[in-house]
Amino acid sequence: MKILITGGKGMLAKAVIERFAQEELIVTDVEELDITNLEKVEEFVENCSPDVIINCAAYTAVDKAEEDLALARKINRDGPKNLAIVAKKHHSILVHVSTDYVFGGDLSLEEIYQEEDAKAPVTVYGITKLEGEEAIKENAEQYYIFRTAWLYGDGNNFVRTMLKLGREKDRLTVVADQHGSPTYSVDLADIIAQALEKKIPYGIYHTTNLGFTTWYEFTKEIFRQAGISDENCEVVPVTSEEFIRPAKRPKNSMMSKDKILNAGVIIPEWKDGLRRYLEIEG
Ligand SMILES: NC(=O)c1ccc[n+]([C@@H]2O[C@H](COP(=O)([O-])OP(=O)(O)OC[C@H]3O[C@@H](n4cnc5c(N)ncnc54)[C@H](OP(=O)(O)O)[C@@H]3O)[C@@H](O)[C@H]2O)c1
């Protein structure tokens, strides 16, 4: 299988490159292939004729995006649109990654988001990622959109930050009223591989690790697994209102994985993903 990977220096891209190492890979970063440049995308895909394009490129700075709508839209909407147009023309399968931020995040905590639930993004990042999904639906035929959340892996991420702070400080406050699923980039890359190998039906899927938690409980589990005790660093729960950020964070980011599980894809629990990550990073 010949696979074109965009955004090749990003956190997910690194896991994708490793997972698909046996395949014929064409890995590109923004200098080699800027996905916002339709002409360049067309030229590139025509030259290499990939069976699959895995789009790991995105504008991911959630807070910065609030002041940067034009660039976020260019990368998160126009980029995927260009890839969709070209993938369709050259009969390539397009794999794209989206986010829980396409939802409003205000669903009752008794409920979890299904793929087709109403979208109501409240941040520039979420709005532009939703526009990217819609552009793919309109322009591509053979596509997968994998919505993920709370991603960590080889790059700056929440787990790395908490480990550093936990070893430096004796007290940390962490938000305890936002609910979601931490997702190891290696597990997401494997979900993508399984989807392609098993040829599951094209469409949109929720793809995080299994199980739900809060940032507070996630931090407690990171510390438990890494051997950082309460005496070393106390973790104190706080509310979202006590921790205001430029972009509003969803309180409910919990997404159902039934659709992808029913398609035969196997997904590990989030604590298991964390354990394997800490074996490398901890
Ligand atoms: N991280 C999370 O918690 C999270 C949660 C939900 C969904 N997601 C989604 O998961 C996917 C992967 O995220 P990630 O965390 O791996 O992101 P990342 O580490 O920020 O990587 C994104 C990559 O895209 C590159 N890029 C930016 N603009 C580009 C362009 N015009 N053309 C080509 N490449 C470009 C970036 O290069 P520069 O660094 O040089 O700009 C960077 O290497 C994204 O679609 C993201 O929206 C992430």
The ligand as a Tripos MOL2 file, in Angstrom:
@<TRIPOS>MOLECULE
LIG
   48    52     1     0     0
SMALL
NO_CHARGES

@<TRIPOS>ATOM
      1 N1         -3.9190   16.9120   20.1970 N.am      1 LIG1
      2 C1         -5.1590   16.6670   20.6010 C.2       1 LIG1
      3 O1         -5.4510   16.6110   21.8050 O.2       1 LIG1
      4 C2         -6.2460   16.4190   19.5800 C.ar      1 LIG1
      5 C3         -7.5490   16.2160   20.0420 C.ar      1 LIG1
      6 C4         -8.5570   15.9830   19.1120 C.ar      1 LIG1
      7 C5         -8.2630   15.9400   17.7710 C.ar      1 LIG1
      8 N2         -6.9860   16.1600   17.3410 N.ar      1 LIG1
      9 C6         -6.7100   16.1220   15.9060 C.3       1 LIG1
     10 O2         -5.7450   15.1260   15.6690 O.3       1 LIG1
     11 C7         -4.9740   15.4770   14.5220 C.3       1 LIG1
     12 C8         -3.5060   15.3500   14.8330 C.3       1 LIG1
     13 O3         -3.1930   16.2330   15.8840 O.3       1 LIG1
     14 P1         -1.7180   16.3800   16.4920 P.3       1 LIG1
     15 O4         -1.8780   16.5680   17.9440 O.co2     1 LIG1
     16 O5         -0.8510   15.3200   15.9490 O.co2     1 LIG1
     17 O6         -1.3120   17.7930   15.8430 O.3       1 LIG1
     18 P2          0.1180   18.5190   15.7780 P.3       1 LIG1
     19 O7          1.1050   17.7800   16.6130 O.co2     1 LIG1
     20 O8         -0.1500   19.9640   16.0310 O.co2     1 LIG1
     21 O9          0.5380   18.3070   14.2620 O.3       1 LIG1
     22 C9         -0.0670   18.9960   13.2060 C.3       1 LIG1
     23 C10         0.9790   19.1200   12.1150 C.3       1 LIG1
     24 O10         0.3780   19.7710   10.9910 O.3       1 LIG1
     25 C11         1.3600   20.6380   10.4490 C.3       1 LIG1
     26 N3          0.7390   21.6480    9.5960 N.ar      1 LIG1
     27 C12         0.1820   22.8290    9.9770 C.ar      1 LIG1
     28 N4         -0.2770   23.4900    8.9000 N.ar      1 LIG1
     29 C13        -0.0010   22.7200    7.8210 C.ar      1 LIG1
     30 C14        -0.2250   22.8620    6.4300 C.ar      1 LIG1
     31 N5         -0.8040   23.9530    5.9330 N.pl3     1 LIG1
     32 N6          0.1890   21.8700    5.6020 N.ar      1 LIG1
     33 C15         0.8200   20.7790    6.0980 C.ar      1 LIG1
     34 N7          1.0650   20.5920    7.3980 N.ar      1 LIG1
     35 C16         0.6550   21.5510    8.2610 C.ar      1 LIG1
     36 C17         2.0410   21.2070   11.6600 C.3       1 LIG1
     37 O11         3.2800   21.7750   11.2920 O.3       1 LIG1
     38 P3          3.8350   23.0310   12.1510 P.3       1 LIG1
     39 O12         3.9840   22.5350   13.5450 O.co2     1 LIG1
     40 O13         5.1190   23.3360   11.4570 O.co2     1 LIG1
     41 O14         2.7970   24.0930   12.0320 O.co2     1 LIG1
     42 C18         2.2050   19.9550   12.5200 C.3       1 LIG1
     43 O15         3.3760   19.2580   12.2160 O.3       1 LIG1
     44 C19        -5.4180   16.8740   14.1190 C.3       1 LIG1
     45 O16        -6.3470   16.7810   13.0650 O.3       1 LIG1
     46 C20        -6.1300   17.3960   15.3560 C.3       1 LIG1
     47 O17        -7.1030   18.3530   15.0430 O.3       1 LIG1
     48 C21        -5.9690   16.3920   18.2170 C.ar      1 LIG1
@<TRIPOS>BOND
     1     1     2 1
     2     2     3 2
     3     2     4 1
     4     4     5 ar
     5     4    48 ar
     6     5     6 ar
     7     6     7 ar
     8     7     8 ar
     9     8     9 1
    10     8    48 ar
    11     9    10 1
    12     9    46 1
    13    10    11 1
    14    11    12 1
    15    11    44 1
    16    12    13 1
    17    13    14 1
    18    14    15 2
    19    14    16 1
    20    14    17 1
    21    17    18 1
    22    18    19 2
    23    18    20 1
    24    18    21 1
    25    21    22 1
    26    22    23 1
    27    23    24 1
    28    23    42 1
    29    24    25 1
    30    25    26 1
    31    25    36 1
    32    26    27 ar
    33    26    35 ar
    34    27    28 ar
    35    28    29 ar
    36    29    30 ar
    37    29    35 ar
    38    30    31 1
    39    30    32 ar
    40    32    33 ar
    41    33    34 ar
    42    34    35 ar
    43    36    37 1
    44    36    42 1
    45    37    38 1
    46    38    39 2
    47    38    40 1
    48    38    41 1
    49    42    43 1
    50    44    45 1
    51    44    46 1
    52    46    47 1
@<TRIPOS>SUBSTRUCTURE
     1 LIG1         1 GROUP 0 **** ****
